[in-house]
Amino acid sequence: MRDTLSIEPDDLTRRPVRDLITEHLAEMYSVSPAESVHALDHAQLLKDGVSFFTAWSGDTLLGCAALRELSPSEGEVKAMRTRPEARGRGVGGHLVAFLVEEARRRGYRRLNLETGTQDFFAPARRLYARHGFVPTGPFGHYGPDPLSYFMTLDLTAPQN
């Protein structure tokens, strides 16, 4: 990425951040039935056990991501979102790499995520696969869902 990118913890109080989460939720509900939308809303992103981060270039919000603790040894990627005008600039890759390193720093042994099976989510699945995530079954509170695609990353495996 050519621009300077900073990733920082965020408390969701800034209007652009709240708007990005609102856009994220609206898009998820536009492409999936409600029972298959597992995106966290504003209140859920502020709960204990969830760490929310935003990516910025100067004063411009580029994206966001969250890390939810499932157990002391396992986490989950949540709220991955890149603003449309920032897509294709490596923001998503930086956010995933940041979350992976944060999970390792916390001592997690595994990092999981859920995304969709529809074509709309194909870029997300490719992004996660590039970072070493592999398909897995439902984890945590998730059950089988034909519109959910589950992935995991073994954080104990040697790093490339």
Long-range contacts (C-beta under 8 A, 24 or more apart in sequence): 1-89, 1-90, 1-91, 1-94, 2-89, 3-57, 3-89, 4-57, 4-58, 5-55, 5-56, 5-57, 5-62, 5-91, 5-94, 6-55, 6-56, 6-57, 7-53, 7-54, 7-55, 7-56, 7-94, 7-95, 7-98, 8-53, 8-54, 8-56, 9-51, 9-52, 9-53, 10-52, 10-53, 10-54, 10-64, 11-46, 11-52, 12-42, 12-45, 12-46, 12-52, 14-61, 16-61, 17-54, 17-61, 17-64, 18-42, 20-61, 20-63, 20-64, 20-81, 20-83, 21-45, 21-64, 21-79, 21-81, 23-81, 24-64, 24-79, 24-81, 31-116, 31-118, 31-120, 32-116, 32-118, 32-147, 33-147, 35-145, 36-116, 36-145, 36-147, 36-148, 38-114, 38-142, 38-148, 39-78, 39-79, 40-66, 40-68, 40-78, 40-79, 45-78, 45-79, 50-78, 51-102, 52-79, 53-95, 53-98, 53-99, 55-82, 55-91, 55-94, 55-95, 62-86, 62-89, 62-91, 63-91, 63-92, 63-95, 64-95, 65-95, 65-96, 65-98, 65-99, 67-99, 67-102, 67-103, 69-106, 70-112, 70-139, 70-140, 72-107, 73-107, 73-108, 73-109, 73-110, 74-108, 74-109, 74-110, 74-111, 74-112, 74-139, 75-99, 75-103, 75-106, 75-108, 75-110, 75-111, 75-112, 76-111, 76-112, 76-113, 76-114, 76-139, 76-140, 77-111, 77-112, 77-113, 77-128, 78-113, 80-113, 80-124, 92-124, 92-127, 93-127, 93-130, 93-131, 96-127, 96-128, 96-131, 97-131, 100-131, 100-132, 100-153, 100-155, 103-155, 104-155, 108-155, 109-154, 109-155, 109-156, 110-152, 110-153, 110-154, 110-155, 111-152, 111-153, 111-155, 112-136, 112-139, 112-140, 112-150, 112-151, 112-152, 112-153, 113-150, 113-151, 113-152, 114-142, 114-148, 114-149, 114-150, 114-151, 115-148, 115-149, 115-151, 116-147, 116-148, 116-149, 117-146, 117-147, 117-148, 117-149, 118-147, 121-149, 125-149, 125-151, 132-157
